[in-house]
Every structure is written in structure tokens, then in C-alpha cells.
Amino acid sequence: MNRLASKEEEYRISRKLAEYIDMLETYLIEMDERVASLETMLGLRGLEPPQY
């Protein structure tokens, strides 16, 4: 593989990884919001977790 093709492949892979990272961040934010919503509905928002 010549140098230019190698750089193009590297760029393509890094773009794909950036897309996956963005998707994961979005998913984690959505899950965090859902957990916060459930905690609020259950009256658990702001409570400290039990200490065992």
C-alpha cells in the first residue's frame, strides 16, 4: 500500500472511530437522563446510596 493510500485509510478509520465514540456518548447521556427520570419518579433523586 502506498503512503497516500495508507494515510487515507488511517483517516477513514479515525473518522469511523469518531462516529462510534459520538454514538456511545449520545447513548450514555440518554441512559443517564433515563436513570435520573426514574429516580425522580421513584422519589430517589438526591438521596445518598445506602452504606453497607
C-alpha beads as a LAMMPS data file, in Angstrom:
LAMMPS data file: protein, C-alpha beads

52 atoms
51 bonds

1 atom types
1 bond types

-500.0 500.0 xlo xhi
-500.0 500.0 ylo yhi
-500.0 500.0 zlo zhi

Masses

1 110.0

Atoms # bond

1 1 1 0.000 0.000 0.000
2 1 1 1.482 3.344 -0.937
3 1 1 1.889 6.136 1.564
4 1 1 -1.110 8.173 0.341
5 1 1 -3.473 5.188 0.435
6 1 1 -2.185 4.371 3.901
7 1 1 -2.940 7.908 5.121
8 1 1 -6.394 7.822 3.512
9 1 1 -7.171 4.517 5.242
10 1 1 -5.913 5.900 8.555
11 1 1 -8.160 8.957 8.122
12 1 1 -11.171 6.792 7.211
13 1 1 -10.661 4.605 10.282
14 1 1 -10.237 7.608 12.589
15 1 1 -13.452 9.168 11.224
16 1 1 -15.326 5.906 11.816
17 1 1 -13.975 5.694 15.369
18 1 1 -15.029 9.300 15.996
19 1 1 -18.552 8.443 14.796
20 1 1 -18.724 5.424 17.123
21 1 1 -17.444 7.471 20.065
22 1 1 -20.083 10.130 19.367
23 1 1 -22.808 7.456 19.218
24 1 1 -21.639 5.973 22.536
25 1 1 -21.549 9.394 24.212
26 1 1 -25.079 10.115 22.999
27 1 1 -26.269 6.722 24.262
28 1 1 -24.665 7.248 27.682
29 1 1 -26.209 10.716 28.012
30 1 1 -29.645 9.305 27.106
31 1 1 -29.271 6.477 29.644
32 1 1 -28.167 8.941 32.337
33 1 1 -31.253 11.061 31.629
34 1 1 -33.490 7.979 31.830
35 1 1 -31.953 6.960 35.163
36 1 1 -32.445 10.493 36.509
37 1 1 -36.067 10.429 35.339
38 1 1 -36.699 7.071 37.015
39 1 1 -35.021 8.247 40.227
40 1 1 -37.277 11.301 40.232
41 1 1 -40.410 9.207 39.604
42 1 1 -39.463 6.842 42.430
43 1 1 -38.620 9.682 44.794
44 1 1 -34.984 8.655 44.951
45 1 1 -33.468 11.726 43.325
46 1 1 -30.904 13.377 45.568
47 1 1 -30.791 10.553 48.099
48 1 1 -27.464 9.066 49.065
49 1 1 -26.978 5.394 48.204
50 1 1 -27.201 3.049 51.195
51 1 1 -23.964 2.419 53.053
52 1 1 -23.375 -1.255 53.675

Bonds

1 1 1 2
2 1 2 3
3 1 3 4
4 1 4 5
5 1 5 6
6 1 6 7
7 1 7 8
8 1 8 9
9 1 9 10
10 1 10 11
11 1 11 12
12 1 12 13
13 1 13 14
14 1 14 15
15 1 15 16
16 1 16 17
17 1 17 18
18 1 18 19
19 1 19 20
20 1 20 21
21 1 21 22
22 1 22 23
23 1 23 24
24 1 24 25
25 1 25 26
26 1 26 27
27 1 27 28
28 1 28 29
29 1 29 30
30 1 30 31
31 1 31 32
32 1 32 33
33 1 33 34
34 1 34 35
35 1 35 36
36 1 36 37
37 1 37 38
38 1 38 39
39 1 39 40
40 1 40 41
41 1 41 42
42 1 42 43
43 1 43 44
44 1 44 45
45 1 45 46
46 1 46 47
47 1 47 48
48 1 48 49
49 1 49 50
50 1 50 51
51 1 51 52
